Amino acid sequence: ECAEMLLPYSPPVHDMTDVSPPPPPARDMTVLSPPPVIHTSPPPPSTPLEQMLSPTKPTTTTGSKQKASSSSAGGTKRRRLTEPRKQRKREQNKAAALKYRSRKKHEKLSLDDQRIKLEHENADLSEQVKSAEEEIAYLKSMLHEVCIPAASS
């Protein structure tokens, strides 16, 4: 009777014949867009012969000033930033960078606090496991002492 109680525990063995295989991993269905096409204009003709053979109209300047503006593919004109606007953008960027660094610093401190808390919890749980294992060993020895004299008599 007691010998049966001292057998080590073994988990039940499951029949693996009716276990279905795991489902295949999900496929990534993201659609990749083609890279943007960058249109570059050919260099302006440098020699008079190239200018005559060029299909584009030559640009001539009159006495008035021409506006230097480049147009993008959307047809919108890019304006050059004025100096006060550049300064304001720099200050905004600097403030945003400081805010980002501060937020990242607080996140790191929070994660460090959480790590320390979890390390202490892990140590406590490890101590509980050790104590439980010692108690199991003690109870097994007590059971063994009780069962052996009963079996010999």
C-alpha positions as CSV (number, residue, x, y, z in Angstrom):
1,E,0.0,0.0,0.0
2,C,2.6,2.6,1.0
3,A,4.9,1.6,-1.8
4,E,2.3,2.7,-4.3
5,M,2.2,6.1,-2.6
6,L,5.9,6.6,-3.0
7,L,6.0,6.2,-6.8
8,P,7.1,9.3,-8.6
9,Y,4.4,11.3,-10.4
10,S,4.3,10.9,-14.2
11,P,1.9,13.0,-16.3
12,P,-0.7,11.2,-18.4
13,V,0.3,10.3,-21.9
14,H,-2.0,11.5,-24.6
15,D,-2.7,9.6,-27.8
16,M,-1.1,11.6,-30.6
17,T,-3.1,10.0,-33.4
18,D,-6.1,12.4,-33.2
19,V,-4.0,15.5,-32.8
20,S,-4.4,17.8,-35.8
21,P,-1.3,19.7,-37.1
22,P,-1.0,23.3,-36.2
23,P,-2.5,25.8,-38.7
24,P,0.0,27.2,-41.2
25,P,1.4,30.6,-40.4
26,A,-0.6,33.6,-41.6
27,R,0.6,35.1,-44.8
28,D,1.6,38.7,-44.9
29,M,-0.9,40.3,-47.2
30,T,0.5,43.8,-47.3
31,V,0.7,45.3,-50.7
32,L,3.9,46.9,-51.7
33,S,3.6,50.0,-53.7
34,P,6.2,50.6,-56.5
35,P,9.0,53.0,-55.7
36,P,8.2,56.6,-56.7
37,V,9.4,57.6,-60.1
38,I,11.8,60.6,-60.1
39,H,11.7,62.6,-63.3
40,T,14.9,64.4,-64.0
41,S,15.2,66.9,-66.8
42,P,18.1,66.5,-69.2
43,P,21.0,69.0,-68.8
44,P,20.6,72.2,-70.8
45,P,22.3,72.2,-74.2
46,S,25.8,73.6,-73.8
47,T,26.9,74.2,-77.4
48,P,25.1,76.4,-80.0
49,L,24.6,73.3,-82.2
50,E,22.9,71.4,-79.3
51,Q,20.7,74.5,-78.7
52,M,19.5,74.4,-82.3
53,L,18.8,70.7,-82.2
54,S,17.1,70.8,-78.8
55,P,13.3,70.3,-79.0
56,T,12.7,72.7,-76.1
57,K,12.2,76.4,-76.6
58,P,15.1,78.5,-75.5
59,T,14.4,80.7,-72.6
60,T,15.0,84.4,-73.0
61,T,15.0,86.9,-70.3
62,T,13.7,90.4,-70.7
63,G,14.5,93.4,-68.5
64,S,12.1,92.1,-65.7
65,K,13.1,89.7,-63.0
66,Q,12.0,86.1,-63.3
67,K,10.7,84.3,-60.2
68,A,12.8,81.3,-59.3
69,S,10.3,78.6,-58.3
70,S,10.4,74.9,-58.8
71,S,7.3,73.0,-59.3
72,S,6.8,69.5,-58.0
73,A,4.8,66.7,-59.7
74,G,1.6,67.9,-58.0
75,G,1.9,71.3,-59.7
76,T,2.3,73.2,-56.4
77,K,5.1,75.8,-56.1
78,R,7.7,75.6,-53.3
79,R,8.4,78.8,-51.5
80,R,11.7,79.5,-49.9
81,L,11.5,79.9,-46.2
82,T,12.1,83.3,-44.9
83,E,14.6,83.8,-42.1
84,P,12.1,84.4,-39.3
85,R,10.1,81.3,-40.4
86,K,13.3,79.2,-40.5
87,Q,14.1,80.3,-37.0
88,R,10.6,79.5,-35.8
89,K,10.8,76.0,-37.5
90,R,14.2,75.4,-35.8
91,E,12.8,76.3,-32.4
92,Q,9.8,74.1,-33.0
93,N,12.1,71.2,-34.0
94,K,14.3,71.8,-31.0
95,A,11.3,71.8,-28.6
96,A,9.9,68.6,-30.2
97,A,13.3,66.9,-29.9
98,L,13.5,67.9,-26.2
99,K,10.0,66.6,-25.6
100,Y,10.8,63.3,-27.4
101,R,14.0,62.8,-25.4
102,S,12.2,63.6,-22.1
103,R,9.4,61.1,-22.9
104,K,11.9,58.4,-23.9
105,K,13.9,59.1,-20.6
106,H,10.7,58.7,-18.5
107,E,9.8,55.5,-20.4
108,K,13.2,54.1,-19.7
109,L,13.0,54.9,-16.0
110,S,9.6,53.3,-15.8
111,L,10.8,50.2,-17.5
112,D,13.8,50.1,-15.1
113,D,11.5,50.4,-12.1
114,Q,9.3,47.6,-13.5
115,R,12.4,45.4,-14.1
116,I,13.6,45.8,-10.5
117,K,10.1,45.1,-9.2
118,L,9.9,41.9,-11.4
119,E,13.4,40.8,-10.2
120,H,12.3,41.1,-6.6
121,E,9.1,39.2,-7.3
122,N,11.1,36.5,-9.1
123,A,13.4,36.1,-6.1
124,D,10.4,35.8,-3.8
125,L,8.8,33.2,-5.9
126,S,12.1,31.3,-6.2
127,E,12.3,31.3,-2.5
128,Q,8.7,29.9,-2.2
129,V,9.5,27.1,-4.7
130,K,12.6,26.2,-2.7
131,S,10.6,26.1,0.5
132,A,7.8,24.0,-1.1
133,E,10.4,21.5,-2.4
134,E,12.0,21.2,1.1
135,E,8.5,20.7,2.6
136,I,7.8,18.0,0.0
137,A,11.0,16.2,0.8
138,Y,10.3,16.4,4.5
139,L,6.8,15.0,4.1
140,K,8.1,12.2,1.8
141,S,10.6,11.2,4.5
142,M,7.9,11.3,7.2
143,L,5.7,9.1,5.0
144,H,8.6,6.7,4.3
145,E,9.2,6.4,8.1
146,V,5.6,5.7,8.8
147,C,5.2,3.1,6.0
148,I,8.3,1.1,6.5
149,P,7.6,0.0,10.2
150,A,4.1,-0.9,9.2
151,A,5.3,-3.0,6.3
152,S,7.9,-4.9,8.4
153,S,5.4,-5.9,11.2
